[in-house]
Amino acid sequence: MNQTTNIRPKDIRHYLKDIKKQLLLTHSKAETASIIEMLQTSINEFIEDNPTATMEDLTMHFSDYTSLNDIELYNTDSKILEEKLNHSKTIKKIAFIVLLLVVLAFIIYAILCVKTYIDIQNSIDAYKVIEIK
Amino acid sequence: MNKNEEAMITKLKRSTTEVLLLSLLSQKDMYGYQLTAEMKQQSNGLCNYNETTFYPILNRLLNQNMISMTRMITDQQRVRVYYHLEESGKEYYEDLKIACRLYMNTVDKILSSTEDNNNESDN
């Protein structure tokens, strides 16, 4: 890669990260990794061909991540989308149940703490009669 | 081109990206940037795609063994990844082409008959 390029590697990483996020909505992790690798190669080709290109030029040529979804959602099998949506629903359900259990555990813990405190308070003698001989 | 026309072209582009990519690869092996440039040139700028949109489709075709990928070193010592249409891809492309033509001819027929009817009613 030409080192005199106007595009910083950090910007490319950031751009690829955005694309990756969008791809993961409609693709598996393995597929996403493979697509990102292809894209990375092509970005290198682009920079070699256009050493003076800026990040804006690169984004204009390769697209911003939002327009990627337009084509991808259209070309994705509806069954895959359904599976993804169901998967997402399942994750939400599990997260809700875990949250509910945490709240319940906290309430039980709080009740036990209060109960223990009351028991301790009750066990302490309010006053003691001392018989003086 | 007005906004409505542009929106319609975008919808049509979405559904024809795959067959257009296969068509380009049936002409010769190409690398990513070349695919975008050829697509733009052969369509007189109408099919102007961003390169990123090709890769999910190319990846899917690769996984289905419709196309293959070869790394080549150019005269300027640059690594280029060329995509090649395999035999199974050619068969798949022929099927898509038949279906595409059948559908587009039918759409054209319906649109033409509507125009004819409108012209007759005007007269």
Interface residues (C-beta under 8 A of the other chain):
Chain A: I19 L23 T26 H27 E31 S34 I35 M38 L39 T41 S42 N44 E45 F46 E48 D49 M60 H61 F62 S63 Y65 S67 L68 D70 I71 E72 Y74 N75
Chain B: T10 K13 R14 S15 T17 E18 Y31 G32 Y33 T36 N50 E51 T52 T53 Y55 P56 I57 L58 N59 L62 N63 R78 V79 R80 V81
